[in-house]
Amino acid sequence: MSGGEIRLGVIGMGPSNMASTVTLLKDVPDLRYRITALCTRRAEVAEECAEKFDIPFWTTDHRELVTRDDVDVVCVYSPDHLHAEHCVGALEAGKHVVCTKPMVTTLDDAKRLVSLVRERGVKFLVGQTMRFDRQFLAAKKLFDGGELGDLIALESYYVHDLRPVFDFTPWRLTAPQDFMFGGCVHSIDVIRAFGGDVESVHAIARKGDLTPEYPLDDNFFLSVTFKSGVIGRVSGLYGIVHPPTPMMQFGIYGTEGSLQAEFTDNEPGEIRLVRDSDPEHKVEVTPFEPERDLSAYGHGATVIRYMRHLQECLDSDAEPSPGVLDGSKSVAVGVAAWESVKTGQPVECCNEF
């Protein structure tokens, strides 16, 4: 596929959907993507989006989209509980896949996707936007360069009062969305990017009741142990009044230094670093101005980065990161966490797929 046009079929298109970010790709000179088909469950929305973004084919049936000859990559931006069905359909049709987080929400579905990706020899990218934020990329460069030394501990939180989000994505209430996967998986994926495989999880949860009709627990604390012996923790709070903190943050604590990075959608962020080699332990602050755009949640720049990464992987026959195994192992942490919530005990994570 090197050098040629890459044709996209998008499932889950809508004006306030993350899929709207994919429409920005046509304006990026080094990208060769073109949306040739879209699918969404409401015909009037599909027709409107097709006309607005000059997309030649639309349907309300994902099975019609995934089998088209003019679709090379299927982008899955549907509600979480539909990801497995849509990804399986695309993979069985031999298409490459981009799936927004969470990849799926059960171990059985994760194992099926891994098996299909291996069987069909296609590329699979999990659209974990946080991995493609500039703060993450800068922190990963420092870490990979050895500037923080050997890992001791990792932490990440993602806190978000979701009441306003329910208003424009009501499926999160009616499905309902499971925020262990729809929320915590952001932070799980980030600490896994540094710490590798998680051995066990001890988790607690509580329902916030700020949205009484939401039926599940929506606030979580996870303590994790990595196979390497590194310890970690994840905080995912979604049934709360938004606190006076950034929306997302992660910390990396090593033998040579400690780092914290923070994010909030459409707001400034920063990285703070302390090096042990500095006798005064001065805090080095690197600010990041927001990358504002009109896409959903302001994630256009990160989607462009991960789609650029996918294009490079297609051209060089490399494996995308995070790929189907990364997605599966992050899902496995969430599955183990739910089991721990139910039993009150630490639970081992599945890492064999």
Beta strands, then each sheet from edge to edge (+ up, - down):
strand 1: 6-11
strand 2: 33-39
strand 3: 57-59
strand 4: 73-76
strand 5: 96-100
strand 6: 124-127
strand 7: 151-159
strand 8: 198-206
strand 9: 219-226
strand 10: 231-237
strand 11: 248-254
strand 12: 257-263
strand 13: 269-275
strand 14: 283-288
strand 15: 347-348
sheet 1: 3+ 2+ 1+ 4+ 5+ 6+
sheet 2: 14+ 13- 12+ 11- 7+ 10+ 9- 8+ 15-
end
